[in-house]
Every structure is written in C-alpha cells, then in structure tokens.
C-alpha cells in the first residue's frame, strides 16, 4: 500500500521520543473510542462495569475472567 509505505517513511524520520509520543496519543485515542463504543451499547453502565468491559475488549475473555475471579476471591 502506498499510504502505508509513506506513513512508515514519515515515522522513520521521527525521533524515538516523537514516535513514543505519537504511540501514546494513539493509545489514548483508541481507549476513548472504545469507551464511547461501550457506553453507546450500555448507556447506564457503571464506571466499574465500563472498566471491565474495556479490559475484555482489549485483552479478550480470558483476562477479564481471571480479573473478575481475582476480585471476587
């Protein structure tokens, strides 16, 4: 893909600090977008449930199951 190649070229021109900052900003954007998606599906969700669903969305069912069992015990 031409766009992907150009993106990689632009990223290689950045310093390590700049790339880290961009990655951090992208991470924050993805987390906020995921939270908005969850809230649109579950408008009355609590903060705790939102966190659990976000973890499940990011890490899959395996991790969220382990976390909920650990919190219960």
Backbone as XML, in Angstrom:
<?xml version="1.0"?>
<chain id="A" units="angstrom">
  <residue number="1" name="UNK">
    <atom name="N" x="0.830" y="-1.178" z="0.000"/>
    <atom name="CA" x="0.000" y="0.000" z="0.000"/>
    <atom name="C" x="0.881" y="1.250" z="0.000"/>
  </residue>
  <residue number="2" name="UNK">
    <atom name="N" x="0.543" y="2.159" z="-0.846"/>
    <atom name="CA" x="1.335" y="3.385" z="-0.962"/>
    <atom name="C" x="1.217" y="4.218" z="0.310"/>
  </residue>
  <residue number="3" name="UNK">
    <atom name="N" x="-0.003" y="4.350" z="0.861"/>
    <atom name="CA" x="-0.208" y="5.142" z="2.071"/>
    <atom name="C" x="0.560" y="4.589" z="3.256"/>
  </residue>
  <residue number="4" name="UNK">
    <atom name="N" x="0.554" y="3.282" z="3.395"/>
    <atom name="CA" x="1.255" y="2.637" z="4.496"/>
    <atom name="C" x="2.759" y="2.840" z="4.372"/>
  </residue>
  <residue number="5" name="UNK">
    <atom name="N" x="3.280" y="2.724" z="3.177"/>
    <atom name="CA" x="4.714" y="2.936" z="2.950"/>
    <atom name="C" x="5.113" y="4.371" z="3.280"/>
  </residue>
  <residue number="6" name="UNK">
    <atom name="N" x="4.274" y="5.319" z="2.892"/>
    <atom name="CA" x="4.550" y="6.731" z="3.185"/>
    <atom name="C" x="4.522" y="6.969" z="4.688"/>
  </residue>
  <residue number="7" name="UNK">
    <atom name="N" x="3.556" y="6.370" z="5.365"/>
    <atom name="CA" x="3.454" y="6.504" z="6.820"/>
    <atom name="C" x="4.716" y="5.971" z="7.497"/>
  </residue>
  <residue number="8" name="UNK">
    <atom name="N" x="5.152" y="4.793" z="7.075"/>
    <atom name="CA" x="6.366" y="4.198" z="7.656"/>
    <atom name="C" x="7.567" y="5.098" z="7.403"/>
  </residue>
  <residue number="9" name="UNK">
    <atom name="N" x="7.658" y="5.641" z="6.206"/>
    <atom name="CA" x="8.761" y="6.552" z="5.870"/>
    <atom name="C" x="8.731" y="7.781" z="6.779"/>
  </residue>
  <residue number="10" name="UNK">
    <atom name="N" x="7.558" y="8.352" z="6.969"/>
    <atom name="CA" x="7.437" y="9.527" z="7.835"/>
    <atom name="C" x="7.798" y="9.198" z="9.277"/>
  </residue>
  <residue number="11" name="UNK">
    <atom name="N" x="7.377" y="8.021" z="9.742"/>
    <atom name="CA" x="7.679" y="7.634" z="11.121"/>
    <atom name="C" x="9.173" y="7.398" z="11.326"/>
  </residue>
  <residue number="12" name="UNK">
    <atom name="N" x="9.852" y="6.880" z="10.308"/>
    <atom name="CA" x="11.295" y="6.645" z="10.424"/>
    <atom name="C" x="12.078" y="7.945" z="10.525"/>
  </residue>
  <residue number="13" name="UNK">
    <atom name="N" x="11.496" y="9.029" z="10.030"/>
    <atom name="CA" x="12.149" y="10.339" z="10.102"/>
    <atom name="C" x="12.021" y="10.959" z="11.484"/>
  </residue>
  <residue number="14" name="UNK">
    <atom name="N" x="11.114" y="10.456" z="12.299"/>
    <atom name="CA" x="10.879" y="10.992" z="13.646"/>
    <atom name="C" x="11.905" y="10.430" z="14.620"/>
  </residue>
  <residue number="15" name="UNK">
    <atom name="N" x="12.117" y="11.181" z="15.684"/>
    <atom name="CA" x="12.993" y="10.679" z="16.747"/>
    <atom name="C" x="12.237" y="9.625" z="17.548"/>
  </residue>
  <residue number="16" name="UNK">
    <atom name="N" x="12.951" y="8.876" z="18.351"/>
    <atom name="CA" x="12.318" y="7.879" z="19.207"/>
    <atom name="C" x="11.314" y="8.521" z="20.145"/>
  </residue>
  <residue number="17" name="UNK">
    <atom name="N" x="11.650" y="9.684" z="20.667"/>
    <atom name="CA" x="10.746" y="10.398" z="21.567"/>
    <atom name="C" x="9.461" y="10.807" z="20.842"/>
  </residue>
  <residue number="18" name="UNK">
    <atom name="N" x="9.583" y="11.278" z="19.612"/>
    <atom name="CA" x="8.403" y="11.662" z="18.823"/>
    <atom name="C" x="7.518" y="10.448" z="18.530"/>
  </residue>
  <residue number="19" name="UNK">
    <atom name="N" x="8.148" y="9.322" z="18.190"/>
    <atom name="CA" x="7.374" y="8.106" z="17.908"/>
    <atom name="C" x="6.650" y="7.611" z="19.155"/>
  </residue>
  <residue number="20" name="UNK">
    <atom name="N" x="7.316" y="7.710" z="20.292"/>
    <atom name="CA" x="6.699" y="7.298" z="21.549"/>
    <atom name="C" x="5.502" y="8.198" z="21.881"/>
  </residue>
  <residue number="21" name="UNK">
    <atom name="N" x="5.644" y="9.496" z="21.659"/>
    <atom name="CA" x="4.556" y="10.423" z="21.916"/>
    <atom name="C" x="3.359" y="10.125" z="21.004"/>
  </residue>
  <residue number="22" name="UNK">
    <atom name="N" x="3.622" y="9.850" z="19.741"/>
    <atom name="CA" x="2.562" y="9.518" z="18.791"/>
    <atom name="C" x="1.863" y="8.225" z="19.214"/>
  </residue>
  <residue number="23" name="UNK">
    <atom name="N" x="2.635" y="7.228" z="19.602"/>
    <atom name="CA" x="2.055" y="5.953" z="20.039"/>
    <atom name="C" x="1.181" y="6.154" z="21.272"/>
  </residue>
  <residue number="24" name="UNK">
    <atom name="N" x="1.637" y="6.976" z="22.194"/>
    <atom name="CA" x="0.872" y="7.255" z="23.406"/>
    <atom name="C" x="-0.444" y="7.960" z="23.073"/>
  </residue>
  <residue number="25" name="UNK">
    <atom name="N" x="-0.388" y="8.910" z="22.161"/>
    <atom name="CA" x="-1.593" y="9.624" z="21.748"/>
    <atom name="C" x="-2.572" y="8.688" z="21.040"/>
  </residue>
  <residue number="26" name="UNK">
    <atom name="N" x="-2.055" y="7.800" z="20.203"/>
    <atom name="CA" x="-2.912" y="6.831" z="19.519"/>
    <atom name="C" x="-3.574" y="5.883" z="20.516"/>
  </residue>
  <residue number="27" name="UNK">
    <atom name="N" x="-2.816" y="5.468" z="21.523"/>
    <atom name="CA" x="-3.354" y="4.583" z="22.562"/>
    <atom name="C" x="-4.502" y="5.263" z="23.289"/>
  </residue>
  <residue number="28" name="UNK">
    <atom name="N" x="-4.292" y="6.513" z="23.703"/>
    <atom name="CA" x="-5.338" y="7.254" z="24.396"/>
    <atom name="C" x="-6.578" y="7.410" z="23.520"/>
  </residue>
  <residue number="29" name="UNK">
    <atom name="N" x="-6.382" y="7.685" z="22.230"/>
    <atom name="CA" x="-7.498" y="7.831" z="21.304"/>
    <atom name="C" x="-8.293" y="6.534" z="21.199"/>
  </residue>
  <residue number="30" name="UNK">
    <atom name="N" x="-7.585" y="5.417" z="21.067"/>
    <atom name="CA" x="-8.246" y="4.117" z="20.942"/>
    <atom name="C" x="-9.013" y="3.772" z="22.219"/>
  </residue>
  <residue number="31" name="UNK">
    <atom name="N" x="-8.439" y="4.070" z="23.377"/>
    <atom name="CA" x="-9.136" y="3.801" z="24.638"/>
    <atom name="C" x="-10.414" y="4.627" z="24.740"/>
  </residue>
  <residue number="32" name="UNK">
    <atom name="N" x="-10.335" y="5.918" z="24.405"/>
    <atom name="CA" x="-11.518" y="6.780" z="24.464"/>
    <atom name="C" x="-12.576" y="6.325" z="23.461"/>
  </residue>
  <residue number="33" name="UNK">
    <atom name="N" x="-12.141" y="5.962" z="22.281"/>
    <atom name="CA" x="-13.074" y="5.484" z="21.259"/>
    <atom name="C" x="-13.758" y="4.196" z="21.711"/>
  </residue>
  <residue number="34" name="UNK">
    <atom name="N" x="-12.988" y="3.297" z="22.314"/>
    <atom name="CA" x="-13.558" y="2.049" z="22.829"/>
    <atom name="C" x="-14.561" y="2.318" z="23.943"/>
  </residue>
  <residue number="35" name="UNK">
    <atom name="N" x="-14.218" y="3.243" z="24.839"/>
    <atom name="CA" x="-15.138" y="3.594" z="25.922"/>
    <atom name="C" x="-16.444" y="4.170" z="25.367"/>
  </residue>
  <residue number="36" name="UNK">
    <atom name="N" x="-16.341" y="5.032" z="24.366"/>
    <atom name="CA" x="-17.538" y="5.597" z="23.748"/>
    <atom name="C" x="-18.400" y="4.507" z="23.117"/>
  </residue>
  <residue number="37" name="UNK">
    <atom name="N" x="-17.758" y="3.542" z="22.471"/>
    <atom name="CA" x="-18.488" y="2.436" z="21.870"/>
    <atom name="C" x="-19.222" y="1.609" z="22.911"/>
  </residue>
  <residue number="38" name="UNK">
    <atom name="N" x="-18.552" y="1.345" z="24.021"/>
    <atom name="CA" x="-19.170" y="0.571" z="25.099"/>
    <atom name="C" x="-20.331" y="1.360" z="25.700"/>
  </residue>
  <residue number="39" name="UNK">
    <atom name="N" x="-20.111" y="2.650" z="25.952"/>
    <atom name="CA" x="-21.173" y="3.486" z="26.518"/>
    <atom name="C" x="-22.378" y="3.587" z="25.585"/>
  </residue>
  <residue number="40" name="UNK">
    <atom name="N" x="-22.144" y="3.551" z="24.269"/>
    <atom name="CA" x="-23.281" y="3.613" z="23.348"/>
    <atom name="C" x="-24.088" y="2.309" z="23.393"/>
  </residue>
  <residue number="41" name="UNK">
    <atom name="N" x="-23.415" y="1.198" z="23.667"/>
    <atom name="CA" x="-24.113" y="-0.089" z="23.796"/>
    <atom name="C" x="-24.800" y="-0.228" z="25.148"/>
  </residue>
  <residue number="42" name="UNK">
    <atom name="N" x="-24.195" y="0.344" z="26.175"/>
    <atom name="CA" x="-24.685" y="0.219" z="27.555"/>
    <atom name="C" x="-24.735" y="1.609" z="28.201"/>
  </residue>
  <residue number="43" name="UNK">
    <atom name="N" x="-25.730" y="2.409" z="27.876"/>
    <atom name="CA" x="-25.782" y="3.805" z="28.337"/>
    <atom name="C" x="-25.760" y="3.979" z="29.860"/>
  </residue>
  <residue number="44" name="UNK">
    <atom name="N" x="-26.266" y="3.011" z="30.607"/>
    <atom name="CA" x="-26.342" y="3.149" z="32.067"/>
    <atom name="C" x="-25.222" y="2.392" z="32.783"/>
  </residue>
  <residue number="45" name="UNK">
    <atom name="N" x="-24.163" y="2.075" z="32.085"/>
    <atom name="CA" x="-23.065" y="1.277" z="32.648"/>
    <atom name="C" x="-22.336" y="2.049" z="33.751"/>
  </residue>
  <residue number="46" name="UNK">
    <atom name="N" x="-21.957" y="1.345" z="34.801"/>
    <atom name="CA" x="-21.182" y="1.963" z="35.886"/>
    <atom name="C" x="-19.718" y="2.070" z="35.467"/>
  </residue>
  <residue number="47" name="UNK">
    <atom name="N" x="-18.964" y="2.853" z="36.224"/>
    <atom name="CA" x="-17.533" y="3.003" z="35.924"/>
    <atom name="C" x="-16.811" y="1.663" z="36.046"/>
  </residue>
  <residue number="48" name="UNK">
    <atom name="N" x="-17.181" y="0.882" z="37.045"/>
    <atom name="CA" x="-16.541" y="-0.419" z="37.250"/>
    <atom name="C" x="-16.849" y="-1.364" z="36.083"/>
  </residue>
  <residue number="49" name="UNK">
    <atom name="N" x="-18.121" y="-1.402" z="35.682"/>
    <atom name="CA" x="-18.503" y="-2.264" z="34.559"/>
    <atom name="C" x="-17.838" y="-1.807" z="33.261"/>
  </residue>
  <residue number="50" name="UNK">
    <atom name="N" x="-17.731" y="-0.489" z="33.086"/>
    <atom name="CA" x="-17.072" y="0.054" z="31.893"/>
    <atom name="C" x="-15.615" y="-0.409" z="31.852"/>
  </residue>
  <residue number="51" name="UNK">
    <atom name="N" x="-14.949" y="-0.323" z="32.984"/>
    <atom name="CA" x="-13.547" y="-0.763" z="33.053"/>
    <atom name="C" x="-13.424" y="-2.247" z="32.715"/>
  </residue>
  <residue number="52" name="UNK">
    <atom name="N" x="-14.331" y="-3.053" z="33.253"/>
    <atom name="CA" x="-14.301" y="-4.496" z="32.988"/>
    <atom name="C" x="-14.543" y="-4.795" z="31.510"/>
  </residue>
  <residue number="53" name="UNK">
    <atom name="N" x="-15.517" y="-4.117" z="30.925"/>
    <atom name="CA" x="-15.811" y="-4.337" z="29.501"/>
    <atom name="C" x="-14.669" y="-3.841" z="28.624"/>
  </residue>
  <residue number="54" name="UNK">
    <atom name="N" x="-14.034" y="-2.750" z="29.030"/>
    <atom name="CA" x="-12.889" y="-2.229" z="28.278"/>
    <atom name="C" x="-11.736" y="-3.232" z="28.315"/>
  </residue>
  <residue number="55" name="UNK">
    <atom name="N" x="-11.448" y="-3.777" z="29.490"/>
    <atom name="CA" x="-10.403" y="-4.795" z="29.602"/>
    <atom name="C" x="-10.739" y="-6.016" z="28.761"/>
  </residue>
  <residue number="56" name="UNK">
    <atom name="N" x="-12.014" y="-6.402" z="28.787"/>
    <atom name="CA" x="-12.443" y="-7.554" z="27.996"/>
    <atom name="C" x="-12.259" y="-7.273" z="26.506"/>
  </residue>
  <residue number="57" name="UNK">
    <atom name="N" x="-12.608" y="-6.066" z="26.089"/>
    <atom name="CA" x="-12.482" y="-5.708" z="24.674"/>
    <atom name="C" x="-11.012" y="-5.686" z="24.240"/>
  </residue>
  <residue number="58" name="UNK">
    <atom name="N" x="-10.147" y="-5.226" z="25.116"/>
    <atom name="CA" x="-8.728" y="-5.106" z="24.770"/>
    <atom name="C" x="-8.014" y="-6.451" z="24.851"/>
  </residue>
  <residue number="59" name="UNK">
    <atom name="N" x="-8.230" y="-7.170" z="25.953"/>
    <atom name="CA" x="-7.445" y="-8.373" z="26.215"/>
    <atom name="C" x="-8.186" y="-9.683" z="25.962"/>
  </residue>
  <residue number="60" name="UNK">
    <atom name="N" x="-9.483" y="-9.611" z="25.711"/>
    <atom name="CA" x="-10.244" y="-10.830" z="25.441"/>
    <atom name="C" x="-10.877" y="-11.409" z="26.688"/>
  </residue>
  <residue number="61" name="UNK">
    <atom name="N" x="-11.658" y="-12.432" z="26.485"/>
    <atom name="CA" x="-12.415" y="-13.043" z="27.580"/>
    <atom name="C" x="-11.539" y="-13.683" z="28.645"/>
  </residue>
  <residue number="62" name="UNK">
    <atom name="N" x="-10.441" y="-14.246" z="28.263"/>
    <atom name="CA" x="-9.575" y="-14.937" z="29.214"/>
    <atom name="C" x="-9.125" y="-14.037" z="30.347"/>
  </residue>
  <residue number="63" name="UNK">
    <atom name="N" x="-8.596" y="-12.865" z="30.031"/>
    <atom name="CA" x="-8.066" y="-11.972" z="31.049"/>
    <atom name="C" x="-9.182" y="-11.416" z="31.919"/>
  </residue>
  <residue number="64" name="UNK">
    <atom name="N" x="-10.272" y="-10.989" z="31.325"/>
    <atom name="CA" x="-11.342" y="-10.396" z="32.128"/>
    <atom name="C" x="-11.922" y="-11.428" z="33.093"/>
  </residue>
  <residue number="65" name="UNK">
    <atom name="N" x="-11.992" y="-12.688" z="32.676"/>
    <atom name="CA" x="-12.470" y="-13.749" z="33.568"/>
    <atom name="C" x="-11.523" y="-13.894" z="34.753"/>
  </residue>
  <residue number="66" name="UNK">
    <atom name="N" x="-10.226" y="-13.892" z="34.502"/>
    <atom name="CA" x="-9.251" y="-14.023" z="35.583"/>
    <atom name="C" x="-9.331" y="-12.843" z="36.536"/>
  </residue>
  <residue number="67" name="UNK">
    <atom name="N" x="-9.503" y="-11.639" z="36.002"/>
    <atom name="CA" x="-9.572" y="-10.452" z="36.853"/>
    <atom name="C" x="-10.818" y="-10.484" z="37.717"/>
  </residue>
  <residue number="68" name="UNK">
    <atom name="N" x="-11.961" y="-10.831" z="37.135"/>
    <atom name="CA" x="-13.212" y="-10.854" z="37.916"/>
    <atom name="C" x="-13.144" y="-11.939" z="38.997"/>
  </residue>
  <residue number="69" name="UNK">
    <atom name="N" x="-12.518" y="-13.052" z="38.726"/>
    <atom name="CA" x="-12.381" y="-14.113" z="39.739"/>
    <atom name="C" x="-11.444" y="-13.661" z="40.839"/>
  </residue>
  <residue number="70" name="UNK">
    <atom name="N" x="-10.380" y="-12.951" z="40.485"/>
    <atom name="CA" x="-9.431" y="-12.486" z="41.482"/>
    <atom name="C" x="-10.092" y="-11.446" z="42.397"/>
  </residue>
  <residue number="71" name="UNK">
    <atom name="N" x="-10.906" y="-10.553" z="41.835"/>
    <atom name="CA" x="-11.588" y="-9.530" z="42.631"/>
    <atom name="C" x="-12.637" y="-10.153" z="43.533"/>
  </residue>
  <residue number="72" name="UNK">
    <atom name="N" x="-13.281" y="-11.226" z="43.082"/>
    <atom name="CA" x="-14.320" y="-11.881" z="43.881"/>
    <atom name="C" x="-13.730" y="-12.637" z="45.066"/>
  </residue>
  <residue number="73" name="UNK">
    <atom name="N" x="-12.519" y="-13.154" z="44.885"/>
    <atom name="CA" x="-11.915" y="-14.005" z="45.904"/>
    <atom name="C" x="-11.083" y="-13.251" z="46.828"/>
  </residue>
</chain>
